[in-house]
Amino acid sequence: MRKRVQSLAGRYMSAVAALLVMLVCSIGVLSWNASRHTKLAREATGSYLMALQQIDRLGNTNGHTPNEHTGASTKSTAFNNNNGVAALLNRVVASGVGGVSTLAKMQQAALAAESGEKTKALALWNAIQANSAVAPALRDVASFLWCQQQIDTGDPAVLRSRLFVLLNKGKAWKGLVTEELALLDIREGHRDAARQKLASLLTLENIPDGVRHRAQMLIQALNAPA
């Protein structure tokens, strides 16, 4: 049953991560453009947007079909073979230009995770989370993705500790963090605790429809015969 539940939940994890990163990236780039007008900032932002365009183009061309041997998507594989995209992101990160440099690093981490380079992705997210110079919202997203990426393999105590920090950040994190805590309960065999957390997601207001839908499906999986 545990494998069944983990498989069900796993179908949605990369989608949640991608939505979070894209949302923060969109807001971050717009605010950066509005607040800074130096030549370096414009160049860094331009390079970052060019990288996103090329990544999007690769996705439209190659799709997101996982490789049967590695699990990596064809999009992320194509990215890793595209020196132009990698060079653009590396240039933005190396520029050290505030928010856009962090956004480029977030994109590197997301693509590394998609292509199976878990250690690299975790290191990048952890570095962002630990950097006090980074905007709090970006640090929170990096911490969440760090936890989410290893929800089935990381130290449960460490994961819970970091997730509870986010839970106390406000309503914006309530749904996503509660979902991850429920998955930890399932992993550790605390099925009743998981059901309670998932049931609470069905009554919460202002949470993404996807979170509510996943909670319903996970409850069904938990209640199904082993």
Helices and strands as residue ranges (DSSP letters): H 2-35, H 39-62, H 74-80, H 83-95, H 98-114, H 118-130, H 136-149, H 156-167, G 171-173, H 174-187, H 191-203, H 209-223
